[in-house]
Amino acid sequence: MRVRFRFTKLGKVRWTSHRDVARMWERALRRAQLSVTYTGGFSPRPKVSFGLALPTGAESVCEYLDVELEHDPTDLDVVSLPARLSPALPAGIDVSAAVVIDDRAESLQQTVTSCRWEIGVTSTNGTMSSNGTMSSESLALPARVAGMLAAESIVITRERKGQTVSDDVRPAILSCSVLAESLLECELATQPRGLRPSELLRALDPGLEECSVRRTHQWIARDGAQWEPIPLDATSAPHAGARAS
């Protein structure tokens, strides 16, 4: 059987690498006495598949993991798994939901089409407001965002396979708005080529830097709507509950 988990990555654990988080999960699955299916060959590995990698230092309330288990579906109480696994994981990683998915379902990296982010912004050459924070007015965020969304193309340079390339990232910026002082909310595409929050800020202005990043949603686009891999109110059905695009 194949089970999909939704979990958080908050606080100090956000500085933990993707590889180390994978090791934490492998240990937690053993402590919870769950029988994970292993690959064959000379170097068997647990059949564990993570979703889109989170940038080191970023927080998230919507990380996902698919695990293939040897348990009989009729003998395993999947709803109880979050309570069994969370105590076996470090502080900041909490399992919020678990559902059984079809063994033939595509991987998260194939199906997730966009992510929603909250990005705290600061400036390398701006001025501070009276309360010691960088206000949206001093950053001119509303005007910068409006200009970015109005642009037909936005070309930035980035590294790919050791080479510096120029890419038009405007199609990957699906939405962007100013939520509060120095705080952006944006939706960035993950396909055909993803855009990172740090790259979004470079597109806004090279003088902007991220002071906090949190992923709040991962979306699957299907039939004119956006679906979460597991909604927080999930019972036993994956993709139960969508929002209109």
matplotlib code that plots the C-alpha trace (Angstrom):
import matplotlib.pyplot as plt

x = [0.0, 1.1, 0.5, 0.9, 1.8, 1.5, 3.9, 5.3, 8.9, 9.0, 11.4, 15.1, 14.6, 14.2, 18.0, 18.1, 19.0, 16.6, 18.8, 18.9, 15.1, 14.9, 17.1, 14.9, 11.8, 13.5, 14.3, 10.8, 9.1, 11.2, 10.4, 6.7, 7.2, 6.0, 7.2, 8.5, 8.9, 12.5, 13.9, 15.8, 19.4, 22.7, 21.8, 18.2, 16.6, 13.2, 10.6, 10.1, 9.4, 9.5, 7.7, 9.4, 12.5, 12.2, 15.1, 17.3, 16.2, 12.6, 9.6, 6.6, 3.2, 2.6, 5.4, 4.5, 6.0, 4.9, 5.8, 5.2, 4.3, 4.1, 1.1, -2.3, -4.6, -7.3, -5.0, -3.5, -5.3, -4.0, -5.8, -3.7, -0.4, 0.2, -0.1, 2.3, 4.9, 5.0, 6.6, 9.3, 10.3, 12.3, 10.6, 9.1, 8.3, 4.7, 2.6, -0.8, -2.5, -2.1, -4.2, -3.9, -3.3, -3.4, -0.2, -0.2, -0.5, 2.1, 4.8, 4.4, 7.2, 5.2, 1.8, 2.5, 2.3, 2.7, 3.5, 2.2, 4.7, 4.9, 8.1, 9.4, 11.5, 14.3, 16.6, 20.3, 20.2, 16.8, 16.0, 14.3, 10.9, 10.5, 9.6, 12.8, 11.3, 11.4, 8.0, 6.4, 6.4, 10.2, 10.7, 8.2, 6.8, 3.4, 4.9, 7.6, 5.0, 2.7, 5.5, 6.7, 3.2, 2.7, 5.9, 5.7, 9.0, 11.5, 14.9, 17.3, 20.5, 20.9, 23.1, 22.1, 24.4, 27.4, 26.5, 25.1, 21.9, 19.4, 15.7, 12.4, 10.8, 7.6, 5.5, 6.4, 5.0, 1.4, 0.4, 2.1, 0.6, 1.7, 0.1, 1.6, 4.7, 7.6, 5.5, 4.7, 2.3, 3.0, 2.2, 5.1, 5.0, 7.0, 6.6, 8.1, 10.9, 10.4, 11.0, 12.5, 11.4, 15.0, 14.7, 11.4, 13.0, 15.8, 13.1, 11.6, 14.9, 18.4, 18.6, 15.9, 16.6, 14.4, 14.4, 11.8, 10.2, 7.3, 5.6, 1.9, 0.4, 1.3, -1.2, -2.1, -3.9, -6.6, -9.9, -9.8, -9.3, -6.4, -6.2, -4.0, -2.2, -3.8, -6.2, -6.0, -9.6, -8.8, -10.5, -9.6, -9.6, -6.7, -7.4, -10.7, -11.4, -10.3, -10.4, -11.3, -8.4]
y = [0.0, 3.6, 6.3, 10.1, 12.2, 16.0, 17.6, 20.9, 22.2, 25.1, 26.8, 25.9, 22.6, 24.8, 24.9, 21.1, 19.9, 17.9, 14.8, 15.1, 15.4, 12.2, 10.4, 11.7, 10.3, 6.9, 6.7, 7.9, 5.2, 2.6, 3.9, 3.9, 0.2, 0.7, -1.9, 0.1, -1.7, -1.8, -1.8, -4.8, -5.1, -4.9, -1.6, -1.8, 1.5, 2.3, 3.2, 6.8, 9.6, 13.3, 16.1, 19.3, 20.1, 23.1, 25.7, 25.4, 28.0, 28.2, 27.1, 25.2, 24.0, 21.8, 19.3, 15.9, 12.4, 9.2, 5.9, 2.4, 0.1, -3.7, -3.5, -4.9, -1.9, -3.5, -3.9, -0.4, 2.6, 5.3, 8.1, 7.3, 7.5, 11.3, 10.9, 7.9, 9.6, 13.2, 12.3, 10.4, 13.4, 16.5, 19.7, 21.6, 18.6, 17.6, 15.2, 16.8, 14.2, 10.8, 9.2, 6.0, 6.8, 4.6, 2.6, 3.8, 7.5, 9.8, 11.2, 14.6, 16.1, 15.2, 16.4, 19.6, 22.5, 25.5, 26.6, 29.5, 31.4, 34.1, 36.0, 38.6, 41.2, 43.5, 45.7, 46.0, 49.7, 50.8, 52.9, 51.7, 52.9, 54.5, 51.1, 49.5, 47.5, 48.0, 49.2, 48.4, 52.1, 52.4, 49.3, 50.6, 47.1, 47.8, 49.7, 47.1, 44.3, 46.1, 46.8, 43.2, 41.8, 44.3, 43.2, 40.9, 39.2, 39.2, 37.8, 36.7, 34.8, 31.6, 28.5, 25.3, 22.2, 24.4, 26.9, 30.4, 30.8, 33.5, 32.6, 34.5, 33.8, 35.9, 32.9, 31.3, 34.2, 33.3, 35.9, 38.3, 40.8, 42.8, 41.3, 43.6, 45.6, 43.9, 40.7, 39.3, 36.5, 34.9, 31.8, 30.4, 27.7, 24.5, 23.3, 23.2, 24.9, 26.1, 29.6, 30.1, 32.9, 34.3, 34.4, 36.2, 38.9, 39.3, 39.8, 42.5, 44.2, 43.0, 45.1, 43.0, 40.1, 37.5, 37.7, 34.9, 32.4, 30.0, 27.7, 27.6, 25.5, 23.1, 22.9, 20.4, 22.0, 19.7, 20.4, 24.1, 23.9, 23.6, 20.7, 20.1, 16.7, 16.3, 19.0, 19.5, 18.2, 15.0, 11.8, 8.9, 10.4, 12.2, 15.5, 15.9, 19.6, 21.9, 25.6, 27.3, 28.6]
z = [0.0, -0.7, 1.9, 1.4, 4.4, 4.8, 7.3, 8.5, 8.6, 11.0, 13.3, 13.6, 11.7, 8.5, 8.3, 8.0, 4.5, 2.4, 2.7, 6.5, 6.6, 4.6, 7.2, 10.0, 8.3, 7.8, 11.5, 12.5, 10.3, 12.1, 15.5, 14.7, 13.7, 10.2, 7.6, 4.7, 1.3, 0.1, -3.4, -4.7, -5.8, -4.0, -2.2, -1.0, -0.2, 1.3, -1.2, 0.1, -2.3, -1.3, -3.1, -4.4, -2.4, -0.1, -0.1, 3.0, 5.5, 4.2, 6.4, 5.1, 6.4, 3.3, 2.7, 1.3, 1.4, -0.3, 1.4, 0.2, 3.1, 3.3, 5.7, 4.7, 4.1, 6.2, 9.2, 9.3, 10.7, 8.4, 10.3, 13.4, 11.6, 12.2, 15.9, 15.8, 13.7, 15.0, 18.4, 16.5, 14.5, 15.6, 16.9, 14.0, 11.9, 12.6, 10.5, 9.9, 7.6, 6.0, 3.2, 1.1, -2.6, -5.7, -6.2, -9.8, -8.9, -10.4, -8.2, -6.5, -8.5, -11.7, -10.5, -8.5, -10.9, -8.6, -5.0, -3.0, -0.9, 1.8, 1.5, 4.0, 2.1, 3.0, 1.0, 0.8, 0.1, 1.5, 4.6, 7.8, 9.0, 12.5, 14.1, 12.9, 10.0, 6.3, 5.3, 1.9, 1.2, 1.7, -0.5, -3.0, -3.1, -4.6, -7.5, -8.1, -8.1, -10.4, -12.8, -12.7, -13.4, -16.3, -18.0, -21.0, -20.2, -17.3, -18.1, -15.3, -15.3, -13.3, -13.1, -14.8, -14.9, -14.3, -17.0, -16.8, -18.8, -19.4, -18.8, -19.2, -15.8, -16.4, -17.3, -13.9, -11.9, -11.7, -9.0, -6.6, -4.1, -1.1, 2.1, 4.7, 5.5, 3.7, 3.1, -0.3, -1.2, -4.6, -6.6, -8.6, -11.2, -10.8, -14.4, -17.0, -15.0, -11.4, -10.0, -6.5, -4.2, -4.3, -8.1, -7.8, -5.7, -8.3, -10.9, -8.7, -7.9, -7.5, -4.3, -2.5, -0.3, 1.5, 5.3, 5.7, 3.3, 4.0, 1.6, 2.3, -0.5, -3.2, -6.0, -8.7, -11.7, -13.1, -15.0, -14.4, -10.7, -8.2, -5.9, -2.9, -2.7, 0.7, 2.1, 5.8, 6.2, 4.3, 5.4, 3.2, -0.3, -1.8, -3.7, -1.8, -1.9, -4.6, -5.3, -8.5, -10.5]

ax = plt.figure().add_subplot(projection="3d")
ax.plot(x, y, z, "-o")
ax.set_aspect("equal")
plt.show()
